Amino acid sequence: QTDPTKGSQRIRLIGDGETDATIKAMAQTPEIAVYRQPVTSAGRLEMLPFLREQAVTMTAHRFGTINDLPQRALGDIHFG
């Protein structure tokens, strides 16, 4: 597992400006992926390799007994 504080493991190149220089600089770094394909017009598809989805949940009950942990952590919660 990679440490996000150590920098990106994926580089997206857009345009032709420094493409060759970047690829040469990363040639000895196999843990970094360089994406240089043409950019697509579908933003959701374009960003798939670069974003990591994460779901966070909080249990508001323990064995059927409702507790106040979500309210203490998030403040007043209004449904509907």
KOLDREN-444893 format. One line per field, with one value per atom (N, C-alpha, C): atom name; residue in three letters; x, y, z; chain; residue number from 1. Coordinates in steps of 0.1 Angstrom, whole numbers, padded with zeros to 4 digits. Layout:
# KOLDREN-444893
atom <- c(CA:...)
rest <- c(ALA:...)
u <- c(X:...)
v <- c(Y:...)
w <- c(Z:...)
kette <- c(A:...)
nr <- c(NUM:...)
END
This chain:
# KOLDREN-444893
atom <- c(N:CA:C:N:CA:C:N:CA:C:N:CA:C:N:CA:C:N:CA:C:N:CA:C:N:CA:C:N:CA:C:N:CA:C:N:CA:C:N:CA:C:N:CA:C:N:CA:C:N:CA:C:N:CA:C:N:CA:C:N:CA:C:N:CA:C:N:CA:C:N:CA:C:N:CA:C:N:CA:C:N:CA:C:N:CA:C:N:CA:C:N:CA:C:N:CA:C:N:CA:C:N:CA:C:N:CA:C:N:CA:C:N:CA:C:N:CA:C:N:CA:C:N:CA:C:N:CA:C:N:CA:C:N:CA:C:N:CA:C:N:CA:C:N:CA:C:N:CA:C:N:CA:C:N:CA:C:N:CA:C:N:CA:C:N:CA:C:N:CA:C:N:CA:C:N:CA:C:N:CA:C:N:CA:C:N:CA:C:N:CA:C:N:CA:C:N:CA:C:N:CA:C:N:CA:C:N:CA:C:N:CA:C:N:CA:C:N:CA:C:N:CA:C:N:CA:C:N:CA:C:N:CA:C:N:CA:C:N:CA:C:N:CA:C:N:CA:C:N:CA:C:N:CA:C:N:CA:C:N:CA:C:N:CA:C:N:CA:C:N:CA:C:N:CA:C:N:CA:C)
rest <- c(GLN:GLN:GLN:THR:THR:THR:ASP:ASP:ASP:PRO:PRO:PRO:THR:THR:THR:LYS:LYS:LYS:GLY:GLY:GLY:SER:SER:SER:GLN:GLN:GLN:ARG:ARG:ARG:ILE:ILE:ILE:ARG:ARG:ARG:LEU:LEU:LEU:ILE:ILE:ILE:GLY:GLY:GLY:ASP:ASP:ASP:GLY:GLY:GLY:GLU:GLU:GLU:THR:THR:THR:ASP:ASP:ASP:ALA:ALA:ALA:THR:THR:THR:ILE:ILE:ILE:LYS:LYS:LYS:ALA:ALA:ALA:MET:MET:MET:ALA:ALA:ALA:GLN:GLN:GLN:THR:THR:THR:PRO:PRO:PRO:GLU:GLU:GLU:ILE:ILE:ILE:ALA:ALA:ALA:VAL:VAL:VAL:TYR:TYR:TYR:ARG:ARG:ARG:GLN:GLN:GLN:PRO:PRO:PRO:VAL:VAL:VAL:THR:THR:THR:SER:SER:SER:ALA:ALA:ALA:GLY:GLY:GLY:ARG:ARG:ARG:LEU:LEU:LEU:GLU:GLU:GLU:MET:MET:MET:LEU:LEU:LEU:PRO:PRO:PRO:PHE:PHE:PHE:LEU:LEU:LEU:ARG:ARG:ARG:GLU:GLU:GLU:GLN:GLN:GLN:ALA:ALA:ALA:VAL:VAL:VAL:THR:THR:THR:MET:MET:MET:THR:THR:THR:ALA:ALA:ALA:HIS:HIS:HIS:ARG:ARG:ARG:PHE:PHE:PHE:GLY:GLY:GLY:THR:THR:THR:ILE:ILE:ILE:ASN:ASN:ASN:ASP:ASP:ASP:LEU:LEU:LEU:PRO:PRO:PRO:GLN:GLN:GLN:ARG:ARG:ARG:ALA:ALA:ALA:LEU:LEU:LEU:GLY:GLY:GLY:ASP:ASP:ASP:ILE:ILE:ILE:HIS:HIS:HIS:PHE:PHE:PHE:GLY:GLY:GLY)
u <- c(0008:0000:0009:0005:0013:0009:0019:0016:0013:0001:-0003:0005:0012:0020:0033:0037:0049:0048:0036:0034:0025:0023:0015:0022:0014:0019:0014:0007:0002:0003:0008:0010:0002:-0006:-0014:-0008:-0003:0003:-0008:-0008:-0018:-0009:-0010:-0002:0011:0019:0032:0044:0042:0052:0064:0063:0074:0072:0065:0061:0074:0083:0095:0104:0105:0114:0108:0095:0089:0090:0088:0090:0104:0114:0128:0131:0126:0128:0122:0110:0103:0107:0117:0120:0125:0132:0138:0129:0117:0107:0095:0096:0084:0072:0073:0061:0052:0056:0049:0043:0030:0024:0023:0027:0025:0015:0004:-0007:-0005:-0003:-0001:-0011:-0021:-0031:-0039:-0045:-0053:-0064:-0067:-0077:-0091:-0100:-0113:-0123:-0134:-0144:-0153:-0152:-0160:-0152:-0154:-0147:-0147:-0158:-0159:-0150:-0149:-0141:-0126:-0123:-0110:-0104:-0111:-0106:-0106:-0111:-0112:-0098:-0087:-0074:-0068:-0074:-0067:-0074:-0087:-0095:-0097:-0098:-0101:-0113:-0123:-0136:-0135:-0141:-0141:-0154:-0160:-0173:-0170:-0176:-0174:-0188:-0190:-0202:-0201:-0212:-0212:-0224:-0222:-0234:-0240:-0253:-0261:-0268:-0265:-0272:-0262:-0264:-0257:-0267:-0268:-0278:-0292:-0296:-0309:-0311:-0301:-0302:-0295:-0303:-0298:-0289:-0277:-0268:-0266:-0259:-0258:-0244:-0237:-0224:-0225:-0234:-0235:-0238:-0247:-0250:-0239:-0231:-0219:-0209:-0207:-0197:-0201:-0213:-0218:-0227:-0232:-0242:-0256:-0265:-0279:-0281:-0288:-0290:-0305:-0308:-0322:-0325:-0335:-0338:-0351:-0351:-0363:-0365)
v <- c(-0012:0000:0012:0022:0034:0045:0053:0064:0077:0082:0094:0106:0107:0118:0118:0108:0107:0111:0116:0121:0112:0116:0109:0097:0086:0074:0074:0084:0085:0100:0101:0114:0115:0125:0127:0138:0135:0145:0150:0163:0169:0179:0177:0185:0178:0185:0179:0186:0196:0205:0197:0190:0183:0168:0163:0149:0140:0142:0134:0135:0147:0150:0143:0143:0137:0122:0116:0102:0097:0105:0101:0102:0112:0114:0102:0097:0087:0073:0071:0058:0049:0053:0045:0044:0048:0048:0040:0026:0018:0019:0024:0025:0037:0046:0057:0055:0056:0054:0068:0068:0080:0078:0086:0085:0097:0093:0103:0102:0094:0092:0105:0107:0119:0120:0132:0135:0132:0126:0123:0134:0135:0145:0140:0128:0122:0123:0134:0136:0125:0118:0107:0096:0093:0082:0086:0099:0104:0103:0106:0106:0093:0082:0069:0065:0065:0061:0069:0082:0091:0093:0089:0091:0078:0079:0067:0070:0062:0063:0057:0064:0058:0062:0052:0054:0054:0063:0064:0063:0054:0052:0053:0056:0057:0050:0041:0034:0043:0044:0052:0044:0031:0023:0011:0006:-0006:-0016:-0027:-0037:-0032:-0022:-0017:-0004:-0001:0011:0022:0033:0044:0052:0056:0064:0078:0087:0101:0103:0093:0095:0103:0100:0108:0123:0125:0139:0147:0140:0146:0149:0140:0142:0152:0151:0159:0170:0171:0182:0177:0186:0182:0176:0165:0158:0158:0164:0165:0156:0147:0138:0143:0142:0145:0159)
w <- c(0000:0000:0000:-0008:-0009:0001:0005:0014:0006:0008:0000:0003:0014:0017:0009:0003:-0005:-0019:-0023:-0037:-0045:-0057:-0067:-0073:-0075:-0082:-0096:-0100:-0114:-0119:-0131:-0137:-0150:-0152:-0164:-0172:-0184:-0193:-0203:-0204:-0213:-0222:-0235:-0244:-0247:-0255:-0260:-0254:-0245:-0240:-0235:-0224:-0217:-0217:-0226:-0226:-0226:-0235:-0236:-0224:-0219:-0208:-0195:-0194:-0182:-0183:-0195:-0196:-0194:-0199:-0196:-0181:-0174:-0160:-0152:-0157:-0149:-0154:-0163:-0169:-0159:-0149:-0138:-0126:-0127:-0116:-0120:-0119:-0124:-0115:-0103:-0095:-0098:-0107:-0112:-0126:-0127:-0140:-0147:-0160:-0168:-0179:-0178:-0188:-0198:-0210:-0221:-0233:-0231:-0242:-0243:-0255:-0257:-0246:-0242:-0232:-0238:-0231:-0235:-0231:-0237:-0234:-0222:-0218:-0207:-0194:-0187:-0174:-0164:-0163:-0153:-0157:-0170:-0174:-0174:-0177:-0177:-0163:-0152:-0139:-0132:-0137:-0131:-0125:-0133:-0128:-0117:-0115:-0106:-0093:-0092:-0080:-0073:-0060:-0052:-0044:-0046:-0039:-0025:-0015:-0002:0005:0011:0018:0033:0040:0055:0061:0071:0077:0092:0099:0113:0119:0129:0134:0145:0143:0153:0163:0164:0174:0177:0189:0193:0199:0192:0196:0197:0188:0188:0197:0205:0214:0207:0204:0197:0206:0200:0208:0202:0208:0204:0197:0193:0187:0174:0164:0152:0155:0165:0168:0174:0182:0188:0178:0168:0158:0147:0143:0131:0134:0146:0150:0147:0146:0144:0130:0129:0117:0114:0102:0098:0086:0087:0076:0069:0056:0048:0044)
kette <- c(A:A:A:A:A:A:A:A:A:A:A:A:A:A:A:A:A:A:A:A:A:A:A:A:A:A:A:A:A:A:A:A:A:A:A:A:A:A:A:A:A:A:A:A:A:A:A:A:A:A:A:A:A:A:A:A:A:A:A:A:A:A:A:A:A:A:A:A:A:A:A:A:A:A:A:A:A:A:A:A:A:A:A:A:A:A:A:A:A:A:A:A:A:A:A:A:A:A:A:A:A:A:A:A:A:A:A:A:A:A:A:A:A:A:A:A:A:A:A:A:A:A:A:A:A:A:A:A:A:A:A:A:A:A:A:A:A:A:A:A:A:A:A:A:A:A:A:A:A:A:A:A:A:A:A:A:A:A:A:A:A:A:A:A:A:A:A:A:A:A:A:A:A:A:A:A:A:A:A:A:A:A:A:A:A:A:A:A:A:A:A:A:A:A:A:A:A:A:A:A:A:A:A:A:A:A:A:A:A:A:A:A:A:A:A:A:A:A:A:A:A:A:A:A:A:A:A:A:A:A:A:A:A:A:A:A:A:A:A:A)
nr <- c(1:1:1:2:2:2:3:3:3:4:4:4:5:5:5:6:6:6:7:7:7:8:8:8:9:9:9:10:10:10:11:11:11:12:12:12:13:13:13:14:14:14:15:15:15:16:16:16:17:17:17:18:18:18:19:19:19:20:20:20:21:21:21:22:22:22:23:23:23:24:24:24:25:25:25:26:26:26:27:27:27:28:28:28:29:29:29:30:30:30:31:31:31:32:32:32:33:33:33:34:34:34:35:35:35:36:36:36:37:37:37:38:38:38:39:39:39:40:40:40:41:41:41:42:42:42:43:43:43:44:44:44:45:45:45:46:46:46:47:47:47:48:48:48:49:49:49:50:50:50:51:51:51:52:52:52:53:53:53:54:54:54:55:55:55:56:56:56:57:57:57:58:58:58:59:59:59:60:60:60:61:61:61:62:62:62:63:63:63:64:64:64:65:65:65:66:66:66:67:67:67:68:68:68:69:69:69:70:70:70:71:71:71:72:72:72:73:73:73:74:74:74:75:75:75:76:76:76:77:77:77:78:78:78:79:79:79:80:80:80)
END
